[in-house]
């Protein structure tokens, strides 16, 4: 399967957009952690971007079919890792999300996201029916459900939720009957009270805050209020780099990680918001464009799964900042500080480039 | 290039295109959301962000000290902490939230809620004072709950301290939280919780003593910790106020009045300066400096002896025989009688068909032949009954008022009482009846409806001793007020000239009261000091009632003595009132002690040890708990 390298094999636009977003993220991390105990985090982020970018280029040189063939044992390893984390994981702030690898700690669930994309793509690569059957739905549900439950138990509900758009996008693109959608929705509604039962108190509070913003004055509604204040006070041009009072004085929680977009919007204003959302838009359209031109079902589903999860994360993250969506711990891809998330995104983009390199050209 | 699957097996292109449109639509919605926040509501959120990070903390200006005429401290301030509520930092006051604050600061939840309601209409940047004189527990509560209650903060304030506790309390007054009406007043710069003078000098000269609070604009982080300062408006300290009161005299007066309920006023008749002003029973104004608790307040309010009243200027009582000086001046000045005019006193006299007793009647005695000199000396009632009848009520009223009775003296203290000189017009106005001729006879000996304050007595007698020149009594040096840019109240003395002969007779009568045999004020004699004066014993109710209720202390007579010295060129006039004193003899030594203290100090300094001893004695007499509580940083000046 080896073929000679051509410059056009690399999707320069995709890479440029992704790097642009990542660099904006680094600048914002630098600004918001300056004079705080976290100062210097931006350097770590740069290393991760470099590492992930190189890995992405390496992956883009691989044939994605070869990667897809590894799916079964990759999936098994990830299940073992997730289960192992729950049993013997390194607990940070009450959660067992981190796998310690030498000096690096690593969030397994981020990579599991990629493996779920592979699972869905591999599954539909071989299923060529007009519409999915109940059997398909149950099989996929179990395949994605087991790791989702394991991740949710860490607890990391946000990441577990990101598995849903991957599977949903796959099913929708494979074709689904309206009856199935209806039944699934019904099941979902019935499952809601059960799900509520399993939520942790802070998660329930966040949901309630979203439903009744005025009732919850402390903690979670406080967070929404403060991020809204940060974004709103940014105005059109923003307060300027390093001048975000809300983020610098600690009014926004984790302003370098999950809430980085609020800090960014405060300092760079609507202009910055517009620019970054535009970059994400270009990124997503480029991925879907790749899906359009993919040489086969496997490649198309790979890109669809990737765009779905990135789209989901961007919308949930930026949407919860302005209070239109409930707060969940979902990082903003490429911008939020965190190596695992960067690695996942860049590996996904590497696969996307691999698909695009083998595009079907008329 | 190997193609595994035919192109038609890929997901349909329309679905991808549809997803692209969906993404575009969702991103548009997101952008609209950000537009609304960042453009539409920018001003509002900018404001909120500023409020988040900026706190306006008042810097309380220290209140000026109150000093005696020699610069000794009567009222001081010491630093303490107050708990503030910064409402702009508060999210919302849920009942649990308020209850939490109340628990932490040991406040009453109802009170706290009422405070919040009261202050709801004020601008939010104005902090509300929640607790004064914060204890160590309060301070640590605020410091350790910065995250839970970011709206709580501490400021250093100057708490009022009265190092001498009960001494001159009624004169100095006390401070307290500014009342609602004053905050509500248009253009008022007061905030709830501000401290203002409530009574006495503290109230009268609040504008001098109070400084102008400063304001610090500081940057705080989300935990309420200060991380920077934007601007600092320095507080303007209040001015020190020097009183005309002499602490040594004040102490002597406090000591000599002792446990009696009553008042002592010492004036310099040459200027109207108040040298001492005592009102007993007293109270400790330090109790008011922090929020006084309701029980203490009720005790003070319900005390029948009214400790919160400055009896020197607010007690209105019949002057009794002290009034005879006014009668003598009126009778002589109008020529109604001459100094040689003689009345035969048989211990009682019948006028208008009614038998009027002399005070010696009870002792089965009489004064015999009485001229003006003897009448004043021995305080002969029958003489003045007769003179009163001859004078008539109109002339009595004219002279009483002219000599400063029945009207406020205009002293620079709040709530001065006017007293009353009854007249036919007064009877008509108040009771819608005509004047009874017999009333004039009662008025002639300072009974009936006549009422005066101790300050008026000192003022009137001092003015007569000065030859009819009445200086407005005051407790603050007028020069100091002028220097502070204040407009001192009208201070030119009022004249009520009396002829040389009248003055000579009246003054020699008052000299005889103390210095001649048979004088009622012989107890005022003091070696080396010549004192003149006049006694007074005034019935509180009518004679018959007093007899029936003799055991009850409530109807015991009021004892008066007013004395001045030296007789020819008076420098000090002292009026003493002892309520329920029964006989003027109780009041005489009080005046003597104060005048003695005045001349002792003037003629030669006492050994300091002696003076300290006096102070210690006074303090131990006044506060049942012994001398100044050791926990309070009482200054030892």
Interface residues (C-beta under 8 A of the other chain):
Chain A: X1 X3 X65 X125 X128 X169 X172 X173 X174 X214 X217 X218 X222 X225 X226 X228 X229 X230 X231 X232 X233 X234 X235 X236 X245 X246 X249 X250 X251 X265 X269 X270 X273 X274 X277 X280 X281 X284 X285 X288 X291 X292 X294 X295 X296 X297 X298 X300 X301 X304 X307 X311 X315 X318 X319 X322 X324 X358 X360
Chain B: X1 X2 X3 X4 X5 X7 X9 X10 X11 X13 X15 X16 X17 X19 X20 X23 X24 X26 X27 X30 X31 X33 X34 X35 X37 X38 X39 X41 X42 X44 X45 X46 X48 X49 X50 X52 X53 X91 X92 X94 X97 X148 X219 X220 X221 X222 X223 X227
